[in-house]
Amino acid sequence: MSVSLEVKERAVRPRSLRNQLRHSGQVPAVVYGYEIESTPISVDQKELTKILRDNGVNAVITMTVGGKKINTLLFKAQLDTFTTQMKHVEFLAVNMKETTEVEAEILLVGESEGVKAGGELTQNLYNVLVSATPDKLPERVEVDITKLAIGDAITVADLQKNKDYDIITEGEEQIAAVVEAKAAVAESSEEAAEPTVIGEKTE
């Protein structure tokens, strides 16, 4: 599935044109990659933001450049530190029949047995590198943690295979684990640290 985005080719000089575009709600951008030379373009920020919000950052975005329709992926977006407004965007033109690699967000699903028993869930990995044809790229990878008990962990190697994409991230990378609650650990440490008085009777 792909979504359409209207773009306009733009001049790169003078540099002040970039600020003029931003003030008018446009974002300076560039597209390059499969069967296209690097081409400066501009896009409507509201339209692009809506596409990403509704379809995710790994959506295939179709645009027409130089009279030619191309399929692209959002490769990089530079944001303003204070306003989060997009300052510049890079699109990568792709071949829909060839695999490409992108990062997908990890989404933990369910409540683990260990958490129900009083443990604490820690997440150590938030994204994985996946490989697939552009139309099969996932926005996120769901990880079921319901069976994680206290002391258990789940790694990339534990994830189920998916027919649409391959996970490239090293298998030993730990995604999440359930550990004993800090309060319980601290309490047991305090008890172990209590001094024994010589001559004191113990039951």
CORPE-V79881 format. One record per residue. PHI is phi in degrees with one decimal (* if undefined). BURIAL is 1 if it has 16 or more other ideal C-beta (glycine too) atoms within 10 Angstrom, else 0. D_CENTER is the distance of its C-alpha to the mean C-alpha in whole Angstrom. Layout:
phi=PHI burial=BURIAL d_center=D_CENTER
phi=PHI burial=BURIAL d_center=D_CENTER
This chain:
phi=* burial=0 d_center=19
phi=-132.5 burial=0 d_center=19
phi=-124.4 burial=0 d_center=20
phi=-94.3 burial=0 d_center=22
phi=-134.2 burial=1 d_center=22
phi=-79.7 burial=0 d_center=25
phi=-130.1 burial=1 d_center=25
phi=-130.2 burial=0 d_center=28
phi=-71.2 burial=0 d_center=29
phi=-135.6 burial=1 d_center=30
phi=-84.9 burial=0 d_center=32
phi=-105.7 burial=0 d_center=31
phi=-128.6 burial=0 d_center=34
phi=-76.5 burial=0 d_center=35
phi=-63.0 burial=0 d_center=32
phi=-62.5 burial=0 d_center=33
phi=-61.8 burial=0 d_center=32
phi=-63.3 burial=1 d_center=28
phi=-66.0 burial=0 d_center=29
phi=-62.7 burial=0 d_center=31
phi=-62.8 burial=1 d_center=28
phi=-62.7 burial=1 d_center=26
phi=-66.4 burial=0 d_center=29
phi=-95.6 burial=0 d_center=29
phi=89.9 burial=0 d_center=26
phi=-99.1 burial=1 d_center=25
phi=-118.2 burial=1 d_center=22
phi=-62.8 burial=1 d_center=23
phi=-147.1 burial=1 d_center=21
phi=-145.3 burial=1 d_center=22
phi=-126.0 burial=1 d_center=21
phi=-156.1 burial=0 d_center=22
phi=128.7 burial=1 d_center=22
phi=-62.8 burial=0 d_center=24
phi=57.1 burial=0 d_center=27
phi=-150.1 burial=1 d_center=27
phi=-77.7 burial=0 d_center=28
phi=-56.7 burial=0 d_center=26
phi=-129.2 burial=1 d_center=27
phi=-72.1 burial=0 d_center=26
phi=-137.8 burial=1 d_center=25
phi=-132.9 burial=1 d_center=25
phi=-134.3 burial=1 d_center=23
phi=-76.6 burial=1 d_center=23
phi=-63.0 burial=1 d_center=20
phi=-63.2 burial=0 d_center=21
phi=-66.5 burial=1 d_center=21
phi=-65.3 burial=1 d_center=18
phi=-59.8 burial=0 d_center=16
phi=-65.8 burial=0 d_center=17
phi=-60.8 burial=1 d_center=16
phi=-68.0 burial=1 d_center=12
phi=-68.2 burial=0 d_center=13
phi=-83.7 burial=0 d_center=15
phi=-120.5 burial=0 d_center=13
phi=91.6 burial=0 d_center=10
phi=-74.9 burial=1 d_center=8
phi=-100.6 burial=1 d_center=9
phi=-70.0 burial=1 d_center=13
phi=-79.4 burial=1 d_center=16
phi=-109.8 burial=1 d_center=17
phi=-94.0 burial=0 d_center=21
phi=-141.2 burial=1 d_center=23
phi=-111.0 burial=0 d_center=27
phi=-128.2 burial=1 d_center=28
phi=60.3 burial=0 d_center=31
phi=78.4 burial=0 d_center=32
phi=-116.2 burial=0 d_center=30
phi=-82.6 burial=0 d_center=27
phi=-131.0 burial=1 d_center=24
phi=-103.1 burial=1 d_center=21
phi=-134.3 burial=1 d_center=18
phi=-122.1 burial=1 d_center=14
phi=-68.6 burial=1 d_center=12
phi=-94.8 burial=1 d_center=12
phi=-157.0 burial=0 d_center=12
phi=-130.5 burial=1 d_center=13
phi=-95.5 burial=0 d_center=15
phi=-108.3 burial=0 d_center=16
phi=-70.0 burial=0 d_center=19
phi=-59.9 burial=0 d_center=19
phi=-97.9 burial=0 d_center=21
phi=-105.5 burial=0 d_center=21
phi=60.9 burial=0 d_center=17
phi=-70.6 burial=0 d_center=19
phi=-71.0 burial=1 d_center=18
phi=-97.3 burial=0 d_center=20
phi=-161.6 burial=0 d_center=19
phi=-132.2 burial=1 d_center=17
phi=-116.7 burial=1 d_center=17
phi=-112.4 burial=1 d_center=17
phi=-108.0 burial=1 d_center=17
phi=-71.5 burial=1 d_center=20
phi=-128.2 burial=1 d_center=19
phi=-90.6 burial=0 d_center=22
phi=-66.4 burial=0 d_center=21
phi=-97.6 burial=0 d_center=23
phi=-108.5 burial=0 d_center=21
phi=-76.0 burial=0 d_center=18
phi=-138.9 burial=1 d_center=15
phi=-114.8 burial=0 d_center=12
phi=-142.6 burial=1 d_center=9
phi=-92.3 burial=0 d_center=6
phi=-122.2 burial=1 d_center=4
phi=-71.6 burial=0 d_center=4
phi=-90.6 burial=1 d_center=7
phi=-118.0 burial=0 d_center=10
phi=-77.5 burial=1 d_center=13
phi=-120.1 burial=0 d_center=16
phi=92.3 burial=0 d_center=19
phi=-112.0 burial=0 d_center=22
phi=-74.5 burial=1 d_center=23
phi=-61.1 burial=1 d_center=26
phi=-65.3 burial=1 d_center=26
phi=-66.9 burial=1 d_center=25
phi=-62.5 burial=0 d_center=28
phi=-87.8 burial=0 d_center=30
phi=105.7 burial=0 d_center=29
phi=-81.0 burial=1 d_center=27
phi=-118.2 burial=1 d_center=24
phi=-89.4 burial=0 d_center=20
phi=-120.6 burial=0 d_center=18
phi=-108.7 burial=0 d_center=14
phi=-110.3 burial=0 d_center=14
phi=-131.6 burial=0 d_center=11
phi=-113.1 burial=0 d_center=7
phi=-144.0 burial=0 d_center=5
phi=-128.2 burial=1 d_center=8
phi=-88.7 burial=0 d_center=9
phi=-121.5 burial=1 d_center=11
phi=-128.7 burial=0 d_center=14
phi=-169.4 burial=1 d_center=15
phi=-67.3 burial=1 d_center=18
phi=-52.5 burial=1 d_center=16
phi=-75.5 burial=0 d_center=17
phi=-109.3 burial=1 d_center=16
phi=-64.3 burial=1 d_center=12
phi=-82.5 burial=1 d_center=10
phi=-77.0 burial=0 d_center=7
phi=-148.7 burial=0 d_center=7
phi=-115.8 burial=1 d_center=9
phi=-83.2 burial=0 d_center=12
phi=-123.4 burial=1 d_center=14
phi=-79.5 burial=0 d_center=17
phi=-113.1 burial=1 d_center=19
phi=-60.2 burial=0 d_center=22
phi=-94.3 burial=0 d_center=24
phi=-74.1 burial=1 d_center=23
phi=-95.5 burial=0 d_center=26
phi=-61.7 burial=1 d_center=27
phi=96.3 burial=0 d_center=27
phi=-90.6 burial=1 d_center=24
phi=-142.0 burial=0 d_center=21
phi=-125.6 burial=1 d_center=19
phi=-113.1 burial=1 d_center=17
phi=-59.0 burial=1 d_center=15
phi=-63.6 burial=0 d_center=19
phi=-80.8 burial=0 d_center=19
phi=-70.8 burial=1 d_center=17
phi=-70.6 burial=0 d_center=19
phi=-67.2 burial=0 d_center=19
phi=-120.8 burial=0 d_center=18
phi=-71.0 burial=0 d_center=20
phi=-88.8 burial=0 d_center=18
phi=-150.9 burial=1 d_center=15
phi=-110.5 burial=0 d_center=16
phi=-95.0 burial=1 d_center=13
phi=-92.8 burial=0 d_center=14
phi=-55.2 burial=1 d_center=13
phi=-54.6 burial=0 d_center=17
phi=-63.2 burial=0 d_center=18
phi=-79.0 burial=0 d_center=19
phi=-62.3 burial=0 d_center=16
phi=-83.7 burial=0 d_center=16
phi=-88.6 burial=1 d_center=14
phi=-154.1 burial=1 d_center=16
phi=-150.5 burial=1 d_center=20
phi=-114.5 burial=1 d_center=23
phi=-119.2 burial=1 d_center=25
phi=-64.1 burial=1 d_center=28
phi=-61.0 burial=1 d_center=28
phi=-59.3 burial=0 d_center=29
phi=-62.8 burial=0 d_center=32
phi=-68.4 burial=0 d_center=34
phi=-64.9 burial=0 d_center=33
phi=-64.7 burial=0 d_center=35
phi=-64.9 burial=0 d_center=38
phi=-67.2 burial=0 d_center=38
phi=-68.3 burial=0 d_center=38
phi=-64.6 burial=0 d_center=41
phi=-64.8 burial=0 d_center=43
phi=-68.8 burial=0 d_center=43
phi=-87.9 burial=0 d_center=44
phi=-65.6 burial=0 d_center=47
phi=-72.9 burial=0 d_center=50
phi=-97.6 burial=0 d_center=53
phi=-86.0 burial=0 d_center=56
phi=-66.0 burial=0 d_center=59
phi=94.1 burial=0 d_center=62
phi=-76.8 burial=0 d_center=60
phi=-76.3 burial=0 d_center=60
phi=-118.7 burial=0 d_center=57
phi=-86.8 burial=0 d_center=56
